Amino acid sequence: MLKHNFSAGPCILPQEVFKKAAAAVLNFNDLSILEISHRSKDFVEVMEKAQNLALEHLDLTDKGYKALFLGGGASMQFLMVAYNLLESKAAYLNTGTWSTKAIKEAKLFGDVIEVASSKDQNFNYIPKGYTVPSDVDYFHFQTNNTIFGTQLKDDPTVSVPMVCDMSSDIFSRKRDFSKYDLIYAGAQKNMGPAGTTLIVVKEDILGKVSRSIPSMLDYQVHISKDSMFNTPPVFPIYVSMLTMEWLKDNGGIEWIEKINNEKAALVYDEIDRNELFEGFVANKEDRSMMNLTFNLVNEDHKDTFNKMWQEAGINGLNGHRSVGGYRASMYNALTLESAQTLVDVMKELERKA
Ligand code: PMP
């Protein structure tokens, strides 16, 4: 029996996608998807479809945006963003490990103004009431903090270009994506296997910095070559395309958001109701709908609880080493039934304790 996979990423993808991906490894128009040229007509079609689907899901078709699928992971975007956009100073919101890493890279290119940080409480909340200066080159933040389990629910309004790392909640909830000038997301959460990163960028924010940019790190070079400047990660892009098709066929972000809300409500309600557990993020409006972090109130139950969820076929529930406790990552492909299995185990622990 397949496990209920609560892993933070790489993570669960729809079974239907796994099946189609596996079939394409064996036979994709009479060749394996792993052996075709990225310049072949068949793959060019895949790339175009993936780019179009990404823009369609974000409601950004024909609005001046381009979609790229590059290698290097979301971490590469920490420096590419700054390389391409940071002329003198940029504003960053620090909500956790990934923000901190993005800030570190940006400092290599110019001044960084940290507009707010939740570091004082181990990043267990989203700072509010900060001001983004109007003379910065851009404002950067993460919508979802995979490690700490916080999520920015409302899209900020600022007067400068807005750049966002949506690696761990892309395609999971409706947003006004047109407020964003550059969105990036590593594939390995809601989109596909590790190995490619989606970048959706509004073309008119590019070409404004005075420095020379190496070709591989230059968004304009990748745009001019339709994301084929060098050999793209063919298989991760194909699987990402399949996942975006699955999402579209089922009703898009609107459809999945409802299910995600249902799953998150089920588990958060149990965390709050069951006295053996406490949520890591106290402020309900800051709680992530993708990565639900929680602790046992009494560590004496740890061995029993660990044994119980493992026996129930749950995988990947341990929290990140910097937070401890537990993290239930409930990405798009995780079913309501899997969320219910976790809740059942939590209730069972209560009965036993
Ligand atoms: N940003 C966020 C929000 C993440 O969760 C991660 C990885 N989990 C990264 C960036 C880094 O991604 P990658 O490993 O693809 O470089």
Residues whose N, C-alpha, C, O or C-beta is under 5 A from the ligand:
A	BS01	PMP	G72 G73 A74 S75 M76 W98 N144 T146 D165 S167 S168 G186
